[in-house]
Amino acid sequence: MQQANHKGFSVTEPRASEKALRKYVHSLEQLHAITANKSLFGDEKINAILRLGIETFHLPIAITSWIEDEVYTVKHVLGPDYAPDKGAQFELCKTYCIHTLNANAATSFHHAGDSAIRNHPCYQQFRLEAYIGAPLIVDSERYGTVNLSSTEARGRPFSENDLSLMQLFANWIGYELSHQLSQQRLMETEENNRLILESAGDGIYGVDAQGLTTFVNPAALYMLGYTVEELIGQPMHATVHHSYPDGMPYPAHRCHIHASFTDGRVHHVDDEVFWRKDGSRFPVDYTSTPIMKNGELVGAVVTFRDITREKQAERELFETQNRLLKTNQQLEALSLHDGLTSIPNRRNFDLSLDREIRAARRDKTALSLVICDIDHFKAYNDEYGHLAGDRCIKEIAQCVFSAGRRPRDLTSRFGGEEFTVLLPQTSLEGAVALAEAIRKAVEELNIPHPNSPTADRVTVSLGVASLSVDEHTSAEDLIGAADYALYEAKQGGRNQVRLALS
């Protein structure tokens, strides 16, 4: 935990956690933007995700690998000149990725040279200090890994959120490679229509100018649950594309597939569903391409794929982002409250004071401040110990907190044994009355303090200031005035209220 002191004010881990979560939320938003970008295809999308990984983790080398027969082959690489070339091969056992594959999960090292793997061949040869990687799954099979690395060690270990984010990167690259492989299969069999229809991973079917099915490939039959005999010669729209996702009828004249053989344009859609023979539906990404013969539109070819996994991944990404945003909001609330007393902290006070000064300036109203300090608190700690001192601070915090009862009144722990009560729209007389009530309430707690020169119990000194805010008034003016009044209360014998006179 990091801590910096200024009049007892502490800055703790929640602010760092808030910053980290903001970074993760930003990375998730960037990932969503990349994966939803319809102008990016194939390696462009994969390289965009790899660049996002480099920016997110501050590691300069990003690689996707293909692993077969214990041989690691570099498929995509971004990085400096010393990064391995695309197509470079290594023995799998001599790469950090073997740990990732053995774990079947995202793994990381933040300082290899200061860890149990400092004798690993990869470290001995390349001196890679920091590494994070995740398994790459393509078409439900292990394909290889996605990993980022650096020759410089990180200052801290990777977090669970880092590992989860790395796995999301790998999942999306896996989906893109799955799609690439599907398209590659189509291209490799383009010269032979029979082979295209029999081997394509995507569903393919054709319709004539009346919308009747002319051919359909095995992948389409498998996804739709029909036989060839059940589809050939049948109106495809009425059979598999008859309704919207909510079950409402989908008129044929509005159908993008129907439009292809009427307007002669290619139509691509990724937010509709096809209906199986058993009445169930699945989301599809389809392209309908018109067929021209002798300058005449004679039908269309439809290529489609089941995007259930992609939609699920999008939902998971959205849910993860929402969870992180909620966590961020919770951390924001924690960062505005003192860990010991649970009342607002100095950061909360500073933000509220700036806001109330603007409001008082706008509304031409008074703004008052009470600063309260426990008398001879060091002597109390020396006598009873820090745990008893903490209990004392908590009791007095609740006593002071109970005094500011209006919705805009703000009681905060200013630092150490000091507390403040910020009182919008309150005159000096009203603030003095509240301060005196606090002083009496603390005295009536009857917390023993035999080492106090002031009284036999714990007491407080209070300084009060009230300003009519104008364009020249600053937060420092109000704090300084109340702090000086507190100084006078201490100099005057403590256990008393003093007010700042303008």
LOVO-370750 format. One line per 5 residues: number of its first residue (from 0); their letters; for each residue x, y, z of C-alpha. Coordinates in nm, 4 decimals, padded with zeros to 6 digits. Layout:
! residues N
NUM = A = X:Y:Z  ... $
! end
This chain:
! residues 502
0 = MQQAN = 00.0000:00.0000:00.0000  00.1316:00.3404:-00.0984  00.0838:00.6322:00.1366  00.1661:01.0034:00.1195  00.1115:01.2326:00.4165 $
5 = HKGFS = -00.0069:01.5939:00.4144  -00.1694:01.6998:00.7406  -00.2415:01.3308:00.7938  -00.4043:01.2811:00.4527  -00.3515:00.9354:00.2981 $
10 = VTEPR = -00.3880:00.8118:-00.0589  -00.4463:00.4374:-00.0656  -00.4774:00.1469:-00.3044  -00.8369:00.2087:-00.4242  -00.7166:00.4936:-00.6457 $
15 = ASEKA = -00.4620:00.2629:-00.8125  -00.7284:-00.0071:-00.8454  -00.9627:00.2481:-00.9987  -00.6978:00.3424:-01.2544  -00.6322:-00.0238:-01.3380 $
20 = LRKYV = -01.0011:-00.0936:-01.3857  -01.0374:00.2105:-01.6081  -00.7563:00.0667:-01.8189  -00.9315:-00.2693:-01.8446  -01.2641:-00.1115:-01.9323 $
25 = HSLEQ = -01.0883:00.0930:-02.2028  -00.9203:-00.2230:-02.3398  -01.2541:-00.4054:-02.3474  -01.4130:-00.1147:-02.5319  -01.1246:-00.1134:-02.7841 $
30 = LHAIT = -01.1553:-00.4905:-02.8300  -01.5272:-00.4558:-02.8913  -01.4606:-00.1765:-03.1450  -01.2094:-00.3956:-03.3324  -01.4265:-00.7076:-03.3402 $
35 = ANKSL = -01.7354:-00.5091:-03.4434  -01.5490:-00.3237:-03.7222  -01.6845:-00.4683:-04.0462  -01.4113:-00.2985:-04.2498  -01.1404:-00.5156:-04.0901 $
40 = FGDEK = -01.0888:-00.8640:-04.2284  -00.8527:-01.1528:-04.1670  -00.4989:-01.0586:-04.0704  -00.5965:-00.6906:-04.0394  -00.8297:-00.7747:-03.7513 $
45 = INAIL = -00.5792:-01.0146:-03.5929  -00.2994:-00.7558:-03.6117  -00.5324:-00.4910:-03.4642  -00.5972:-00.7183:-03.1647  -00.2222:-00.7860:-03.1295 $
50 = RLGIE = -00.1519:-00.4111:-03.1346  -00.4152:-00.3641:-02.8646  -00.2372:-00.6311:-02.6588  00.0960:-00.4475:-02.6962  -00.0654:-00.1197:-02.5840 $
55 = TFHLP = -00.2559:-00.2811:-02.2970  00.0281:-00.4789:-02.1398  00.3202:-00.2575:-02.2520  00.5006:-00.5590:-02.3978  00.6632:-00.4957:-02.7390 $
60 = IAITS = 00.6471:-00.8454:-02.8973  00.3106:-00.9980:-02.9972  00.2878:-01.3418:-03.1637  00.0319:-01.5975:-03.2698  00.1678:-01.9467:-03.3124 $
65 = WIEDE = 00.0615:-02.2690:-03.4776  00.1771:-02.5816:-03.2971  00.1922:-02.9232:-03.4580  00.4053:-03.2295:-03.3723  00.5748:-03.0350:-03.0888 $
70 = VYTVK = 00.6952:-02.7689:-03.3375  00.6137:-02.4053:-03.2686  00.5641:-02.1952:-03.5873  00.5228:-01.8159:-03.5827  00.2063:-01.7263:-03.7803 $
75 = HVLGP = 00.1647:-01.3560:-03.6969  00.4205:-01.1273:-03.5349  00.4375:-00.7596:-03.4395  00.7389:-00.6118:-03.2673  01.0899:-00.4699:-03.2932 $
80 = DYAPD = 01.3650:-00.5964:-03.5214  01.4821:-00.8596:-03.2770  01.1382:-01.0288:-03.2753  01.1277:-01.3651:-03.4595  01.0268:-01.3631:-03.8252 $
85 = KGAQF = 00.6937:-01.4892:-03.9485  00.7357:-01.8582:-04.0288  01.0207:-01.9076:-03.7796  01.0086:-02.2458:-03.6050  01.1199:-02.3608:-03.2596 $
90 = ELCKT = 01.0945:-02.6727:-03.0512  00.7831:-02.6318:-02.8393  00.9653:-02.7388:-02.5225  01.2066:-02.4478:-02.5663  00.9305:-02.1848:-02.5585 $
95 = YCIHT = 00.7345:-02.0413:-02.2662  00.4185:-02.1460:-02.4503  00.4612:-02.5046:-02.3345  00.3599:-02.3829:-01.9861  00.0500:-02.2182:-02.1322 $
100 = LNANA = -00.0519:-02.5347:-02.3198  00.0161:-02.7582:-02.0205  -00.2011:-02.5319:-01.8028  -00.4653:-02.5084:-02.0773  -00.5204:-02.1527:-01.9560 $
105 = ATSFH = -00.3653:-01.8083:-01.9707  -00.0286:-01.7969:-01.7904  00.2306:-01.5294:-01.7217  00.5753:-01.4461:-01.5849  00.6627:-01.0921:-01.4876 $
110 = HAGDS = 01.0350:-01.1438:-01.4115  01.1658:-01.4728:-01.5473  01.5237:-01.4071:-01.4415  01.4122:-01.3822:-01.0804  01.1890:-01.6895:-01.0869 $
115 = AIRNH = 01.1959:-02.0676:-01.0962  01.2146:-02.0677:-01.4788  01.5373:-01.8703:-01.5085  01.7045:-02.1881:-01.6386  01.4375:-02.2367:-01.9077 $
120 = PCYQQ = 01.5883:-02.2608:-02.2617  01.3739:-01.9687:-02.3782  01.5187:-01.7437:-02.1101  01.8725:-01.8681:-02.1663  01.8522:-01.8014:-02.5422 $
125 = FRLEA = 01.6337:-01.4916:-02.5728  01.6390:-01.3369:-02.2219  01.2638:-01.2785:-02.2324  01.1809:-01.1479:-01.8853  00.8064:-01.0793:-01.9094 $
130 = YIGAP = 00.5519:-01.3048:-02.0794  00.1754:-01.3497:-02.0924  00.0064:-01.6028:-02.3196  -00.3188:-01.7911:-02.3736  -00.4192:-02.1043:-02.5676 $
135 = LIVDS = -00.5489:-02.0423:-02.9186  -00.8503:-02.2582:-03.0075  -00.9661:-02.2768:-03.3685  -01.2730:-02.4796:-03.4662  -01.2835:-02.6320:-03.1158 $
140 = ERYGT = -00.9288:-02.7689:-03.1556  -00.5989:-02.6552:-03.0088  -00.4274:-02.4458:-03.2735  -00.1411:-02.2797:-03.0846  -00.1014:-01.9744:-02.8634 $
145 = VNLSS = -00.1298:-01.5966:-02.8539  00.1446:-01.4408:-02.6471  00.3166:-01.1114:-02.5666  00.6652:-01.0741:-02.4248  00.9487:-00.8369:-02.3450 $
150 = TEARG = 01.3187:-00.8513:-02.2660  01.2473:-00.6157:-01.9765  01.0919:-00.7325:-01.6516  00.7650:-00.5859:-01.5264  00.7522:-00.4083:-01.1943 $
155 = RPFSE = 00.4654:-00.6246:-01.0692  00.2995:-00.9584:-01.1527  00.0141:-00.9805:-01.3988  -00.3300:-00.9713:-01.2346  -00.6248:-01.2085:-01.2760 $
160 = NDLSL = -00.7919:-00.9385:-01.4869  -00.4810:-00.9317:-01.7110  -00.5066:-01.3078:-01.7620  -00.8808:-01.2885:-01.8343  -00.8245:-01.0087:-02.0857 $
165 = MQLFA = -00.5464:-01.2083:-02.2539  -00.7810:-01.5069:-02.2888  -01.0442:-01.2792:-02.4485  -00.7834:-01.1625:-02.7025  -00.7007:-01.5265:-02.7819 $
170 = NWIGY = -01.0692:-01.6216:-02.8113  -01.1371:-01.3477:-03.0647  -00.8268:-01.4296:-03.2673  -00.9425:-01.7930:-03.2622  -01.2817:-01.6880:-03.3970 $
175 = ELSHQ = -01.1136:-01.4849:-03.6715  -00.8811:-01.7714:-03.7639  -01.1826:-02.0048:-03.7722  -01.3476:-01.7706:-04.0183  -01.0254:-01.7381:-04.2191 $
180 = LSQQR = -00.9903:-02.1124:-04.2433  -01.3495:-02.1421:-04.3570  -01.2915:-01.8832:-04.6289  -00.9632:-02.0479:-04.7244  -01.1381:-02.3794:-04.7742 $
185 = LMETE = -01.3831:-02.2095:-05.0078  -01.1041:-02.0453:-05.2102  -00.9041:-02.3656:-05.2429  -01.2035:-02.5516:-05.3851  -01.3385:-02.2666:-05.5972 $
190 = ENNRL = -01.2549:-02.4373:-05.9301  -01.4770:-02.7334:-05.8608  -01.8359:-02.6622:-05.7570  -01.8896:-03.0135:-05.6323  -01.5906:-02.9908:-05.4008 $
195 = ILESA = -01.7039:-02.6496:-05.2822  -02.0452:-02.7817:-05.1904  -01.9094:-03.0939:-05.0222  -01.6199:-02.9484:-04.8253  -01.7130:-02.5893:-04.7314 $
200 = GDGIY = -01.7442:-02.5186:-04.3603  -02.0012:-02.2457:-04.4272  -02.3500:-02.3272:-04.5428  -02.4142:-02.2595:-04.9112  -02.7328:-02.2819:-05.1111 $
205 = GVDAQ = -02.8710:-02.1368:-05.4324  -03.2130:-02.0062:-05.5303  -03.3632:-01.9211:-05.8662  -03.5455:-01.6023:-05.9596  -03.8605:-01.7346:-05.7907 $
210 = GLTTF = -03.6740:-01.8081:-05.4678  -03.6847:-02.1876:-05.5120  -03.3831:-02.3884:-05.3918  -03.1532:-02.5073:-05.6717  -02.8662:-02.6568:-05.4674 $
215 = VNPAA = -02.7579:-02.6876:-05.1068  -02.4295:-02.8066:-04.9551  -02.3770:-03.0590:-04.6721  -02.2792:-02.7879:-04.4199  -02.6067:-02.6071:-04.4787 $
220 = LYMLG = -02.8017:-02.9330:-04.4513  -02.6267:-03.0136:-04.1238  -02.6951:-02.6696:-03.9736  -03.0571:-02.6603:-04.0893  -03.1419:-03.0235:-04.0134 $
225 = YTVEE = -03.2905:-03.1012:-04.3552  -03.2115:-03.3518:-04.6298  -03.1403:-03.2485:-04.9877  -03.4730:-03.3930:-05.1012  -03.6615:-03.1814:-04.8494 $
230 = LIGQP = -03.5118:-02.8538:-04.9763  -03.4545:-02.8778:-05.3521  -03.7365:-02.7026:-05.5396  -03.8835:-02.5558:-05.2204  -03.9147:-02.1831:-05.1409 $
235 = MHATV = -03.6125:-02.1284:-04.9176  -03.7450:-01.8126:-04.7549  -04.0676:-01.9811:-04.6425  -03.8684:-02.2815:-04.5206  -03.5750:-02.1371:-04.3222 $
240 = HHSYP = -03.6084:-01.7573:-04.3235  -03.9768:-01.7003:-04.2588  -03.9618:-01.5150:-03.9247  -03.7687:-01.2511:-03.7373  -03.5755:-01.3507:-03.4214 $
245 = DGMPY = -03.8821:-01.2621:-03.2109  -04.0999:-01.4990:-03.4146  -04.2885:-01.2279:-03.6053  -04.3435:-01.3059:-03.9764  -04.0689:-01.1867:-04.2122 $
250 = PAHRC = -04.2292:-01.0822:-04.5449  -04.0410:-01.2148:-04.8488  -04.0396:-00.8774:-05.0216  -03.8363:-00.7357:-04.7294  -03.5832:-01.0206:-04.7361 $
255 = HIHAS = -03.2241:-00.9271:-04.8318  -03.1787:-01.2612:-05.0086  -03.4863:-01.1912:-05.2214  -03.3458:-00.8430:-05.2909  -03.0285:-00.9888:-05.4453 $
260 = FTDGR = -03.2112:-01.1397:-05.7407  -03.4290:-00.8304:-05.7873  -03.1810:-00.5422:-05.7484  -02.8671:-00.7301:-05.8621  -02.6630:-00.6270:-05.5579 $
265 = VHHVD = -02.4659:-00.8237:-05.2988  -02.6334:-00.8128:-04.9584  -02.4523:-00.8926:-04.6350  -02.6471:-00.9357:-04.3080  -02.5272:-01.0353:-03.9608 $
270 = DEVFW = -02.8291:-00.9747:-03.7366  -03.0899:-01.2231:-03.8571  -03.1693:-01.5892:-03.7871  -03.2341:-01.9068:-03.9847  -03.4878:-02.1618:-03.8637 $
275 = RKDGS = -03.4110:-02.5342:-03.8395  -03.6449:-02.8153:-03.9297  -03.7115:-02.8783:-03.5585  -03.8387:-02.5212:-03.5120  -03.5306:-02.3875:-03.3321 $
280 = RFPVD = -03.3366:-02.0885:-03.4611  -02.9709:-01.9796:-03.4717  -02.8054:-01.6456:-03.5513  -02.6397:-01.6212:-03.8912  -02.3965:-01.4067:-04.0817 $
285 = YTSTP = -02.4905:-01.4429:-04.4471  -02.4028:-01.2977:-04.7856  -02.6438:-01.3173:-05.0755  -02.4771:-01.2773:-05.4166  -02.6834:-01.2386:-05.7353 $
290 = IMKNG = -02.6278:-01.4851:-06.0220  -02.6102:-01.3249:-06.3657  -02.6545:-01.5228:-06.6898  -02.6331:-01.3441:-07.0231  -02.6891:-01.0154:-06.8465 $
295 = ELVGA = -03.0056:-01.1398:-06.6746  -03.0631:-01.1993:-06.3029  -03.1468:-01.5667:-06.2648  -03.1112:-01.6165:-05.8884  -02.8680:-01.5888:-05.5999 $
300 = VVTFR = -02.6088:-01.7872:-05.4038  -02.6293:-01.7588:-05.0269  -02.3284:-01.8288:-04.8056  -02.3994:-01.8364:-04.4334  -02.2405:-01.9397:-04.1080 $
305 = DITRE = -02.3692:-02.0054:-03.7593  -02.2444:-01.7192:-03.5389  -02.3780:-01.8533:-03.2092  -02.0270:-01.8569:-03.0596  -01.9532:-01.5025:-03.1726 $
310 = KQAER = -02.2813:-01.3741:-03.0286  -02.2092:-01.5559:-02.7040  -01.8605:-01.4040:-02.6946  -02.0115:-01.0584:-02.7518  -02.2541:-01.1132:-02.4637 $
315 = ELFET = -01.9710:-01.2332:-02.2398  -01.7637:-00.9294:-02.3356  -02.0577:-00.6992:-02.2605  -02.1276:-00.8715:-01.9272  -01.7586:-00.8556:-01.8319 $
320 = QNRLL = -01.7493:-00.4875:-01.9169  -02.0608:-00.4243:-01.7055  -01.9119:-00.6151:-01.4123  -01.5935:-00.4133:-01.4352  -01.7888:-00.0887:-01.4545 $
325 = KTNQQ = -01.9866:-00.1835:-01.1420  -01.6645:-00.2765:-00.9641  -01.5166:00.0535:-01.0742  -01.8150:00.2376:-00.9269  -01.7761:00.0471:-00.5993 $
330 = LEALS = -01.4063:00.1326:-00.5863  -01.4903:00.4947:-00.6598  -01.7210:00.4948:-00.3569  -01.4525:00.3295:-00.1430  -01.1955:00.5835:-00.2574 $
335 = LHDGL = -01.4151:00.8614:-00.1166  -01.4435:00.7135:00.2355  -01.1957:00.6677:00.5177  -01.0979:00.3054:00.5774  -01.0953:00.3290:00.9580 $
340 = TSIPN = -01.4045:00.5355:01.0334  -01.6127:00.4762:00.7157  -01.6963:00.8473:00.6999  -01.5997:01.0629:00.3972  -01.2239:01.1156:00.3557 $
345 = RRNFD = -01.0030:01.4109:00.2554  -01.0499:01.3456:-00.1166  -01.4268:01.3541:-00.0700  -01.3913:01.6769:00.1299  -01.1773:01.8438:-00.1386 $
350 = LSLDR = -01.4246:01.7533:-00.4150  -01.7245:01.8650:-00.2057  -01.5569:02.1917:-00.1009  -01.4860:02.2884:-00.4630  -01.8471:02.2091:-00.5540 $
355 = EIRAA = -01.9947:02.4027:-00.2596  -01.7761:02.7077:-00.3256  -01.9137:02.7208:-00.6808  -02.2700:02.6823:-00.5485  -02.2225:02.9511:-00.2806 $
360 = RRDKT = -02.0714:03.1873:-00.5358  -02.3654:03.1274:-00.7698  -02.6362:03.1528:-00.5019  -02.4595:03.4303:-00.3027  -02.4872:03.2327:00.0226 $
365 = ALSLV = -02.2522:03.1802:00.3175  -02.0316:02.8733:00.3444  -01.8994:02.7638:00.6856  -01.6362:02.5150:00.7966  -01.5585:02.3553:01.1325 $
370 = ICDID = -01.2191:02.1887:01.1881  -01.1981:01.9627:01.4927  -00.8794:01.8177:01.6475  -00.8504:01.5637:01.9328  -00.6548:01.7193:02.2179 $
375 = HFKAY = -00.3258:01.5530:02.3170  -00.3977:01.2477:02.1047  -00.0325:01.1393:02.0903  -00.0290:01.1128:02.4686  -00.3449:00.9015:02.4486 $
380 = NDEYG = -00.1791:00.6673:02.1961  00.1333:00.6440:02.4083  -00.0736:00.5493:02.7138  -00.3214:00.3043:02.5626  -00.1659:00.1927:02.2318 $
385 = HLAGD = -00.2664:00.2363:01.8695  -00.5606:-00.0062:01.8752  -00.7229:00.1904:02.1555  -00.6342:00.5069:01.9636  -00.8172:00.3726:01.6578 $
390 = RCIKE = -01.1249:00.2974:01.8701  -01.1137:00.6474:02.0115  -01.0936:00.8016:01.6621  -01.3911:00.5901:01.5471  -01.6065:00.6975:01.8448 $
395 = IAQCV = -01.5295:01.0647:01.7936  -01.5799:01.0325:01.4176  -01.9333:00.9055:01.4752  -01.9943:01.1818:01.7302  -01.8841:01.4501:01.4811 $
400 = FSAGR = -02.0675:01.2771:01.1961  -02.3955:01.2859:01.3916  -02.3707:01.6648:01.4187  -02.4008:01.7359:01.0462  -02.7553:01.6205:00.9875 $
405 = RPRDL = -02.8638:01.8093:00.6731  -02.8285:01.6312:00.3360  -02.5551:01.8682:00.2103  -02.3587:01.8853:00.5378  -02.0382:01.6850:00.4987 $
410 = TSRFG = -01.8426:01.5398:00.7897  -01.5028:01.4020:00.6900  -01.1807:01.2745:00.8362  -00.9368:01.5457:00.7374  -00.6332:01.3453:00.8394 $
415 = GEEFT = -00.4944:01.1754:01.1481  -00.6995:01.2978:01.4467  -00.8544:01.5928:01.2594  -01.2132:01.6097:01.1326  -01.4060:01.8669:00.9335 $
420 = VLLPQ = -01.7735:01.9596:00.8999  -01.8581:02.1498:00.5809  -02.1790:02.3517:00.6241  -02.3357:02.5041:00.3090  -02.5830:02.7910:00.3540 $
425 = TSLEG = -02.4839:02.8257:00.7206  -02.3998:03.1460:00.9061  -02.1065:03.1845:01.1441  -02.3451:03.1747:01.4398  -02.4968:02.8481:01.3231 $
430 = AVALA = -02.1545:02.6927:01.2665  -02.0347:02.8015:01.6134  -02.3438:02.6471:01.7729  -02.2800:02.3191:01.5943  -01.9111:02.3238:01.6935 $
435 = EAIRK = -02.0023:02.3784:02.0589  -02.2482:02.0888:02.0378  -01.9688:01.8669:01.9054  -01.7336:01.9753:02.1830  -01.9900:01.8926:02.4515 $
440 = AVEEL = -02.0855:01.5618:02.2884  -01.7217:01.4470:02.2780  -01.6702:01.5497:02.6387  -01.9813:01.3525:02.7369  -01.8355:01.0373:02.5797 $
445 = NIPHP = -01.6238:01.0208:02.8977  -01.3298:00.8504:02.7281  -01.0591:00.8455:03.0011  -00.7385:01.0423:02.9251  -00.5346:01.0696:03.2479 $
450 = NSPTA = -00.2265:01.2023:03.0642  -00.4111:01.5022:02.9171  -00.3086:01.8392:03.0663  -00.6499:01.9708:02.9645  -00.8968:01.7309:03.1315 $
455 = DRVTV = -00.9251:01.3802:03.2714  -01.1087:01.2687:02.9601  -01.0679:01.3019:02.5827  -01.1596:01.6489:02.4579  -01.1482:01.8338:02.1268 $
460 = SLGVA = -01.0565:02.1807:02.0098  -01.2496:02.3371:01.7245  -01.1933:02.6228:01.4818  -01.4848:02.7802:01.2927  -01.4831:02.9977:00.9815 $
465 = SLSVD = -01.7600:03.1349:00.7617  -01.7178:03.3227:00.4336  -01.9445:03.5052:00.1934  -01.8126:03.3550:-00.1266  -01.7277:03.5750:-00.4247 $
470 = EHTSA = -01.5233:03.5236:-00.7405  -01.1993:03.5683:-00.5470  -01.2751:03.3167:-00.2707  -01.0757:02.9925:-00.2816  -01.0853:02.6656:-00.0894 $
475 = EDLIG = -00.7570:02.7641:00.0747  -00.9195:03.0814:00.2131  -01.1866:02.8897:00.4034  -00.9533:02.6119:00.5222  -00.6884:02.8622:00.6275 $
480 = AADYA = -00.9338:03.0693:00.8294  -01.0777:02.7686:01.0137  -00.7302:02.6233:01.0678  -00.6109:02.9494:01.2251  -00.9148:02.9529:01.4534 $
485 = LYEAK = -00.8278:02.5968:01.5557  -00.4720:02.7111:01.6307  -00.6110:02.9851:01.8588  -00.8342:02.7302:02.0361  -00.5277:02.5172:02.1101 $
490 = QGGRN = -00.3224:02.8150:02.2212  -00.6065:02.9276:02.4456  -00.6069:02.6073:02.6478  -00.7879:02.3529:02.4231  -01.1339:02.1974:02.4792 $
495 = QVRLA = -01.2944:02.5075:02.3348  -01.4350:02.6624:02.0169  -01.2744:02.9635:01.8500  -01.4065:03.1448:01.5453  -01.2245:03.3212:01.2668 $
500 = LS = -01.3165:03.6885:01.2517  -01.3093:03.8463:00.9059 $
! end
